[in-house]
Structures are given as structure tokens and as C-alpha cells.
Amino acid sequence: MVKNQKLCVIGLGFVGLPLGTTFAELGFAVTGIDASPRVKESLKQGRAHFAESGLQELLDRVLGKSFHVADAVEKGAHDIYIIAVGTPIDDSTKEPMMEYVEGASRTIGKALKKGDLVIMRSTVPIGTTRKIVLPLLEEESGLTGGKDFDLVFAPERLVSGKALIELKELPQIIGGYKGEKDVVRASALFSTMTPFIVPVENLEAGEMGKLIDNTYRDLHFAYANQMARLAEKVGVDMTRLASDVNNGYKRNRIPTPSPGVGGICLKKDPYLLMYSGKEYGFHPFLTESAREMNAQMPLHVAERALVLLSAAGKEPSSSTVFVLGFAFKGKPVTSDTRDSPTTTVVQALQKAGCKVIGYDPVVPSDHLASLKVEPASIEEGFKRANAVIIMTNHPEFESLPIEKLIASMAKPAALLDGWHLFDPSLFREIPDFYYAGVGNN
Ligand SMILES: NC(=O)c1ccc[n+]([C@@H]2O[C@H](COP(=O)([O-])OP(=O)(O)OC[C@H]3O[C@@H](n4cnc5c(N)ncnc54)[C@H](O)[C@@H]3O)[C@@H](O)[C@H]2O)c1
């Protein structure tokens, strides 16, 4: 019986906690391990340390029952280990930092017994599971991979905000070290959770499959953003144009442009692919250009906001800018602020001398404080601001009484609608009011 097997999840972040608690609810005995005192403390008090739809309720149901948070991994106490630690990029070198993966591999290696299965779930450069994880597991355990224990790469492909739904809906890719017994074992585990399993050639295919997904998305969004920049020059509304050319024409799905492409995965995974390219002797230049295009967008937004202020006769040093949306995306709703384009916009505005005040429906105010942004309610923010920037498409922003809020602003004033939430024609006739969007004027 697969459910008799004891699971241990290393890393209880945006990936490990939803996964571990979902397996716990499915009937597995799950132990969660995290190196961060903040994470452990929060979980020991019964609180999820980030917002994810349904996660707190799930945690309430399983914590202390089938899901336990431990300080250390007990030797020989588990049958299946899942590595879900972070794989960030070094900001200066843009190269992956592998120390968390190395640490988790060593921790598991020390506890590993014959017959166990290790599942690598963190997103990594191609070759990591074979070249880094496997040797560390073998070194620490004295066991031989493929003979004494099994090893697979099984990527996480969910979007935060819909994690608990997608864990049960998305196909699970699995690439094995030996590609036989290991994949069968991991498939039996994931089949208790997901509708179907997609076995891929080997560990490297699994690792590359994950990177292909995210770099494709980054490229796709970069395409729309590039066209938005051109549309601004031409004087055409790119959001409307994308919708018009998609209308009834099934071959293409051109996305809506955006004020930046953020989030830990879409911003980081292109660098993991570029790093892999270097390792294997091929330069994936399309991926590089796409990343550059998307990385420019928040700076472009900040520049446009400063141009609007100038048109309104305001110096940055005497301007207050109200920023709405600090999470890296608005939909599905998340409190995740990692690699949020808003951070870049705020810092650029502050550097220019602006005072920035802000609001987000789910991001805690201490994040705003860490950016030196004063929290404000929506009504207060509009009243106090010389310019307003909408940075995410959070559902609350879509239903703002925008005309009333604009009427409450002292004129001259400006609005930059980064997500085209409102019809630009609403603003063009307002006296002393300056409007711009991403991909339209
Ligand atoms: N966030 C997402 O939506 C998402 C989606 C798909 C894939 N991924 C990938 O999954 C991996 C994890 O991402 P995340 O968003 O959950 O990261 P995270 O930073 O939220 O969580 C990782 C956790 O691992 C812990 N940790 C680090 N080293 C440890 C160790 N040696 N032992 C125990 N705990 C340790 C950290 O304290 C942290 O809480 C990354 O590779 C990421 O790229 C993330």
C-alpha cells in the first residue's frame, strides 16, 4: 500500500507546504522540515506563513494529525523524501545558488535507508539531480543510487494562488535516474493526487521540461511587451489590438502586455536555462532577449509615470505617487512579493525623489514598510496622490469606482493603468488629468 509509506518534505515554502499538507490529507503520514526559524515558528503556532487560497484551512485539518513539523530528520524514519527548497539566482552573477539543494541532499543522505525513494522537486539547472543531488546522497548514506535507493525528478508546475487546485489537476512529469522502477514508484505516489502521470526520458528531461515551460511563458509575455512598446510609439492600444487580432483567429493567443513579469519562477528560470546552456555549450539567446525585455518593463513604467508627473507640472521631489499592488501578480491572488515588478517601480520613483504611498489587498504592511512605502487606503491614496499607478490586476482593482476616485484627486493629476483595467477613453476628456497605460497613451 503506497499510503503506508512515510513522507518527509524538506523545505516548507510556497511549494513544499501545499504539497506536504495535500499528501497528509490524502492519508500519508508527512513530516515537514524547514531550516527557517520564522517558518517553523509560524507553523508550530498553526499558521501558514504565506497566503494561498485554502491553505490555512487545509493546515488546520492536518497539522498535528497526519502532518507534523519537525526540527530534524529522524534517521531511517521515512520511506520517501521530497526536496522542495529554494534555488535562487545570485543577483550579481545571475548564476544559481545551489547551497539549499546541497544542504537538503546532505540532510536526506544522513537519514536515508535501503529501499527509500528521493524526489527532487525544486527547479534546477539541467544535470543538477545527477551531478549534485545523487553524489551527495550516496556520499552521506554510503548507499548506491539506483540500487539501494531510487531517485526521480518530478517538477512542480503550479501557479501560486491556485496551488491546492492545481496540485490535483496538473499532469505530473516524472523523470527517473534509472527510468524504470524509480518512475513506477514515484508514479504510484503522485497518482494518489494527480489525474495523470507523464513519464519522461530521464532526470535531465524532467529538469529541462520544467525550464522549457517557464521560459516559454516568459518569452510569450516578452513578445506582448515588446509590441506594447511599439504600440505606444505608433499610438495604437496594444491591449485592444491583442484582443482584436485574437478575436475568432484560433491560431494565435497573443497575451495582454503587463508592467513587468515577476515572481520567483518566471524571473529566475530563464537564468537557470541560460546557465544550463553555458554548461552544455549552447547560448539560448531568445530566452536571454525575452528576459531583458520583461526586465525593462518596470523601469519603463516608472519613466512613464515621471513623464506624466512632468506633464502635470509636478517635480518628483514634491510629488506623492500612490501605487496599487505589491504582489508579483494580481491573479490568481497571492501575497508573494518575490521579484515583484512593483519593487523596481517603487525604487525607481523613490530614487527620482517621489514619495510613494501604497496599497495591496493581501500583502502585509510590513512588506510596504520594508520598501519605505507608507500604507494608505484606496480612498486616502487617491486623495493624497499626484499620480496613481496600478501595478497588478488584483480583482479588487478591477471593480474600483475609478471615476469617483479620480474626481477625488487634486488636479492636475495622473494615472498609469499598468493592466488596462479601465477604458482609456474614460480619462482623456478630464481637464488637467494625464493618463497612460502599458501599450497605450
Ligand atoms: N513558488 C512557486 O510557485 C514555484 C512553482 C514551481 C516551482 N518552484 C520551485 O520550487 C522550489 C521551491 O520554491 P518555493 O517558492 O517553495 O521556495 P521558498 O523559498 O518559499 O521555500 C523554500 C523553503 O526551503 C527552506 N530550506 C532551504 N534550505 C533548506 C534545508 N537545507 N533544509 C530545510 N529547509 C530548507 C527555506 O527555509 C524555505 O522556507 C524552487 O526551486 C522554485 O523555483 C516554485
The ligand as an SDF file (V2000), in Angstrom:
LIG
                    3D

 44 48  0  0  0  0  0  0  0  0999 V2000
    6.7350   29.3350   -5.8050 N   0  0  0  0  0  0  0  0  0  0  0  0
    6.2360   28.6710   -6.8110 C   0  0  0  0  0  0  0  0  0  0  0  0
    5.0920   28.9210   -7.1870 O   0  0  0  0  0  0  0  0  0  0  0  0
    7.0250   27.5770   -7.5110 C   0  0  0  0  0  0  0  0  0  0  0  0
    6.3860   26.8620   -8.5260 C   0  0  0  0  0  0  0  0  0  0  0  0
    7.0840   25.8290   -9.1390 C   0  0  0  0  0  0  0  0  0  0  0  0
    8.3920   25.5480   -8.7580 C   0  0  0  0  0  0  0  0  0  0  0  0
    9.0080   26.2800   -7.7940 N   0  0  0  0  0  0  0  0  0  0  0  0
   10.3650   25.9080   -7.4050 C   0  0  0  0  0  0  0  0  0  0  0  0
   10.2690   25.1580   -6.2060 O   0  0  0  0  0  0  0  0  0  0  0  0
   11.3980   25.4350   -5.3570 C   0  0  0  0  0  0  0  0  0  0  0  0
   10.9250   25.9540   -4.0230 C   0  0  0  0  0  0  0  0  0  0  0  0
   10.2630   27.1750   -4.2560 O   0  0  0  0  0  0  0  0  0  0  0  0
    9.4420   27.9080   -3.1140 P   0  0  0  0  0  0  0  0  0  0  0  0
    8.7310   29.0110   -3.7860 O   0  0  0  0  0  0  0  0  0  0  0  0
    8.6710   26.9390   -2.3240 O   0  0  0  0  0  0  0  0  0  0  0  0
   10.6550   28.4620   -2.2240 O   0  0  0  0  0  0  0  0  0  0  0  0
   10.5540   29.0480   -0.7370 P   0  0  0  0  0  0  0  0  0  0  0  0
   11.7420   29.9070   -0.5680 O   0  0  0  0  0  0  0  0  0  0  0  0
    9.1840   29.5810   -0.4910 O   0  0  0  0  0  0  0  0  0  0  0  0
   10.6950   27.7580    0.1770 O   0  0  0  0  0  0  0  0  0  0  0  0
   11.8530   27.0420    0.3110 C   0  0  0  0  0  0  0  0  0  0  0  0
   11.9950   26.6980    1.7850 C   0  0  0  0  0  0  0  0  0  0  0  0
   13.0920   25.8100    1.9200 O   0  0  0  0  0  0  0  0  0  0  0  0
   13.7090   26.0700    3.1620 C   0  0  0  0  0  0  0  0  0  0  0  0
   15.0480   25.4910    3.1370 N   0  0  0  0  0  0  0  0  0  0  0  0
   16.1380   25.8850    2.4460 C   0  0  0  0  0  0  0  0  0  0  0  0
   17.1650   25.0500    2.6560 N   0  0  0  0  0  0  0  0  0  0  0  0
   16.7250   24.0980    3.4860 C   0  0  0  0  0  0  0  0  0  0  0  0
   17.3060   22.9410    4.0500 C   0  0  0  0  0  0  0  0  0  0  0  0
   18.5560   22.5890    3.7710 N   0  0  0  0  0  0  0  0  0  0  0  0
   16.5660   22.1910    4.8910 N   0  0  0  0  0  0  0  0  0  0  0  0
   15.2940   22.5240    5.1790 C   0  0  0  0  0  0  0  0  0  0  0  0
   14.6840   23.6040    4.6400 N   0  0  0  0  0  0  0  0  0  0  0  0
   15.3770   24.3680    3.8120 C   0  0  0  0  0  0  0  0  0  0  0  0
   13.6750   27.5730    3.2920 C   0  0  0  0  0  0  0  0  0  0  0  0
   13.7840   27.9900    4.6210 O   0  0  0  0  0  0  0  0  0  0  0  0
   12.3090   27.8970    2.6720 C   0  0  0  0  0  0  0  0  0  0  0  0
   11.2990   28.0530    3.6440 O   0  0  0  0  0  0  0  0  0  0  0  0
   12.2670   26.4190   -6.1380 C   0  0  0  0  0  0  0  0  0  0  0  0
   13.2230   25.7120   -6.8600 O   0  0  0  0  0  0  0  0  0  0  0  0
   11.2770   27.0630   -7.0730 C   0  0  0  0  0  0  0  0  0  0  0  0
   11.8930   27.5550   -8.2230 O   0  0  0  0  0  0  0  0  0  0  0  0
    8.3310   27.2760   -7.1470 C   0  0  0  0  0  0  0  0  0  0  0  0
  1  2  1  0
  2  3  2  0
  2  4  1  0
  4  5  1  0
  4 44  2  0
  5  6  2  0
  6  7  1  0
  7  8  2  0
  8  9  1  0
  8 44  1  0
  9 10  1  0
  9 42  1  0
 10 11  1  0
 11 12  1  0
 11 40  1  0
 12 13  1  0
 13 14  1  0
 14 15  2  0
 14 16  1  0
 14 17  1  0
 17 18  1  0
 18 19  2  0
 18 20  1  0
 18 21  1  0
 21 22  1  0
 22 23  1  0
 23 24  1  0
 23 38  1  0
 24 25  1  0
 25 26  1  0
 25 36  1  0
 26 27  1  0
 26 35  1  0
 27 28  2  0
 28 29  1  0
 29 30  1  0
 29 35  2  0
 30 31  1  0
 30 32  2  0
 32 33  1  0
 33 34  2  0
 34 35  1  0
 36 37  1  0
 36 38  1  0
 38 39  1  0
 40 41  1  0
 40 42  1  0
 42 43  1  0
M  CHG  2   8   1  16  -1
M  END
$$$$
